[in-house]
Amino acid sequence: MDDCCRPAGDDEDTERGRLADADDGGTGLGLASAATAIAGLGGTLDIDSEVGVGTTITITLQLSAAE
């Protein structure tokens, strides 16, 4: 990442994608952020995961008619 685009205090260890690629499976912060945003919109986030089979993520949001 170019220095002009790097947030203040950011370093190579927290560069986008670097932590997610770590052997420990990442930080989980992306999922927490998504869940918070979805809940803020009045929606739900459901996750169904089975080792060796896969993961299904369902996001449900209410849509309102345009005014």
HELIX and SHEET records of a PDB file:
HELIX    1   1 ASP A    3  CYS A    5  5                                   3    
HELIX    2   2 GLU A   12  THR A   14  5                                   3    
HELIX    3   3 LEU A   29  GLY A   40  1                                  12    
SHEET    1   A 2 THR A  44  GLU A  50  0                                        
SHEET    2   A 2 GLY A  54  THR A  60 -1                                        
END                                                                             
